[in-house]
Amino acid sequence: MSESAPDTAIIEEYLRALWLERGLSENTRTSYRRDLEVCSRWLGARGLGLLSAAEPDIQGYLADRLERRNSPRSVARALSCLRGFYGYGLREGKTKIDPTAMIESPKLGRPLPKTLTEDDVERLLLAPDSDTPIGLRDKTMLELLYATGLRVSELVGLELSQVNLRQGVVRVMGKGGKERLVPVGEEALACLLNYLRDARHTLLGKHRNEVLFPSTRGLRMTRQTFWHRIKHWTKVAGIEKPISPHVLRHAFATHLVNHGADLRVVQLLLGHSDLSTTQIYTHVARARMRELHAAHHPRG
């Protein structure tokens, strides 16, 4: 089979038309060209071209891609590209049929959120130096984030009045102005007490405000700053996985479900308005069980 696609001229004509109509970026055109050329070469090996292919031929091409372990998302993108190409062919009178018209896109499912093992989290929580005000602040924020599953905007926006140390809860104003009470675990609560006693006043300096976790300038910390702090402590902990505040929120929920927490309780803690959003964590738990089975069972 030749390395060049047999339909190069019509592919380039289509891409030029797309560029004129929609101003596609070079990266997008490169991606479209690659998908069309792969299909063209596959058809060419069977004595066909893009404009002479029928529905069974395209079905066979897509099935072959799936059998070669291409992801459903990748195959769906290839089908979408072909739909655009054949739509152009019909408009310009290059072909009389659209062989993709009756083909359904593969079911993509919902991507599982990235998460961490309990050992990963433990290493991250131990990384900050609690003997410095900044280290103690960062450790407290990480402990609180993992203990409560707050969104990063909720965490950096916390004020003193939202924390009830006696009851061990934080009052959070979530999306859509919905308020929820989230319990804080004993370890995170102890860390928070140490931080309030030993570090917060130093970080505030001359400023007097209600911000629970001030920046080094004594003002409210930005989400971006906290994201960089997590990246720093991830490196200190020697963890290779990319970790963000949202990954810790996922770890909070996943570990609760793994230990048998009721899904509706997890929904309330996360502040999800719809239970279907929370149900993704049952899939994460099942995926983890399959991994453990494959790794440790003699016939895994």
N, C-alpha and C positions, 0 to 999 in steps of 0.2 A: 504494500500500500504506500502511495506517495505521502511524503511528509506534509506537502502543501495541500490545503483544502481545495477540492475541485470547484467550489462555488465562490472563489475569492472575489471575483468582479461584482457579483450581486450582493455579497456581504458588505463590501466597501461602499457600494451605492446606497445600500440601506443605512449604513452608519453615517454617511454624509448627510442623508435626508434627516436623520434623527438629530444630528448636530445643528442643522439649519432650523428645524422645527422647535427643538427643546433646549438647545445649547448645552448638551451633555458634557460633563467633564471628561478629560482624557482618560482618567482611571475607569470611569463608567464605560466609555467606548471600548477600552481595552478588555474589560470584563465581558461585554457583549460579544466582541469579536472572538474571544477565546471560546465562549460557549457555542457560538455558531460554527466555528471551525472544527471543534471536537465532533459535533453532530455531523457536519459535512463529511469529515473523514470516515466516520462510522458508516454513513450511508454509501460513500464512495467505494468502500471495501465490498459492498454488496451490489455494485453496479447502479447505484441510484445517486441522485442529487437532491438538494434541498427542495427544489421546485418540482421534482417528479415524485417525491415521497408521498405515500398515502398514510392514513391514520394507523394501520397496523405497523408500518415501518417506524413511525415515531414512538408508538407504544413499545415496540421492541427495543428501540434505542434507550428509552427511559428505564425500562426494566433491566437492561444490561448495566446501566449505571448503578442502579440499586444493588444488583447482584455483586458489583465490584466494590461494594461497601461505601459508595458515596452516600452522604447523609440525605435524608428526605428533604432537608432545607436546600441543599445544593441542587437536587433534582428539580425541586419546585422552582428554583431560580432559573434553571435551564429551560424549563417548560414555559415560564413567563417570557423569557427572551425569544423563544420560538414563536409564541403567540404574537408578539410584536412584529417579528419578521414576516409572518404569513399575513398579518393584517395589512402591512405595507404592500406585500405582493398582490393582494386582492385589489387594493385601492389603485395601484399602478398598472393593473392588468397583466402582471407577470405570471399569475397563476389563477386558476378558476376555483380552486378548493383550498380550504384551510384544514389541514389534517389534524390540527390541535383542537378544533372546535368542540369536540365531544369528549376530550380527555380531561379527567379530573386531576387536580393537583394532589400529590401525596399528602396524607395527614401528617402535619408537623408535630403535633403535641405541644406541650409547653416546656421550654427549657428549664432544667432544674437549677435552682440558685446555687451559686458557689458557697461552700461552707467549710468549716474547720473541724478537725478532731478535737476532742476534749484535751488531749495532750498539747495540741497547737495552742489552744487558748491559755492553758496553764503556763506555758513558756512565755507567751506574750504578756500575761499579767505580772509575771515575775521580772520582766525586763527593766522597767523604769527604776531609777535610783530614788528610793523613798526618803533619802536623807537631804534632798534638795527640794525647795519649794516647787520648782517646775516638775521635777520627777514625781513628787507626791501628788501634784495636781493631775498629771497625765495618768498615773496609776489609778487614781480615784475615778477619773473619767472612763478609763477602760473597764474597771471593775463595775461601775454603774451601768455602762452600756451593755455589758454581757449579762448583768443581773436583771436588767429590765427590758432589754430589746428596744430601747428608744430609737427613734429616727435621729440622725445626726443633728438636724435642725432643732429638734426638741431638746437634745442634750445641751448644745451650746447656748440655747435660749433659756435654760433653767435659771430661776432666781431663788433667793433664800426662802421667800414666802411659799414656794412650791414644795418645799421639803419638810416633812413632818418626822423629825427624828424619833419622837416618842412612839409613834405608831409604826414607824419604819416604812413609810410610803412616800412616793412623789406624785404630785398632781400635775398632769400633763395636758396641755392644750394641743390636740392633734389636728389632723386635716379637717377642713370644714368647720373649725371652731369647736370640735367635739372634745369634751373634757373626760379624762379617765384617771383613775387612781391605780398606780402600779406599785406592788410591794417590792421592797429592796431586801435582798438576802443579807444574812448576818455578816458575812465577810465584807461585802460592799459597804454596809452600814458602818462597820468598824473603821474601814478605810476612810469613809466620808467624815466621820467624827475626828479622826486624826488630822485630816486635811483642813477642816474648819478651825481646829485648834492651833495648828502649827504652820500653815502655809498660806491660807487665803489672804490674811491681812498683809503679808509681805508682798504678795503679787499685786494687791490693790494699791499699795503705796499711798500717795496723797489722795487718791480717788475714793469717793464714798458712794457706792452704788449697791444695788441688790444682785448684781451678776454673781452667780454661784461659782463659775469657773472663768475668772478674768484672764486675759492675755498678759504678757509681760509688761504691757503698757497700762495695765489696770482697767482695760475696757473689755467689752464683750468679744469673745473669740469668734472668728469666722469659721465656717465649715471647712474652708480650704486649709486653714491653719491646722485644724485638728486632723484633717486627712494627712497632712505632712508629718504631724507628730506620730500618727500610727505607722506611717512608712518608716520613720526613724526607729521606732521600737521593734518593728518587725525585723529590721536589719540587725539590731542589737541581739534579738532573740535567736537569730540564725534560722529564721523560717523562710523557706524559698517561695512559698505561695504568696500571690498578691493579696494583701489584706486591706480592706477599706472599712469604714464605719458600717456600711450596709452588710458586709460579709459577717461582721460580729452580730448584727441583728439577726441574720439568717442562722448563725450558730446558736444563738439564744433559743430560737424557735425549734430548730432541728433537735437540739439536745433535750429540750422539754418533751417533744414527741417521742424521741427514742426511749425516754425514761417513763413513758406511759401517761403523759399529761393529756387531759381531755382537749380535743381540738377546739371546742367552743371557749374554753378557758384561754387557750393560746390566742384565739381570735381577739378576745377582750384585751389581753395584755398588749398585743401588737397594735390595737386600735384599727383593725380591719373592719370595714363596714359590711363586707360580704364574706361569708364563710368559705366560698369557693376560692377566694384569694389565699386563705390559710391552708386549704387542702393540699397545696403543693408540697407541704412539709411531710405529708404522709408518703408521698412519692419519694422524697429524699430519704426517708427512713427505710422504705422498701429497697431502694437502690443500695443503701449502705448494707442492709442485711444480705443482699445478693453478693456484694463484694466480699463480705466476711465469709459467706458460705463457700464461694469460689476459692478463697485464699486458704481456708482452714479445713474444709471437709475433704476426706481422702478421695472422694469421687466428685469433687467440686469442679 
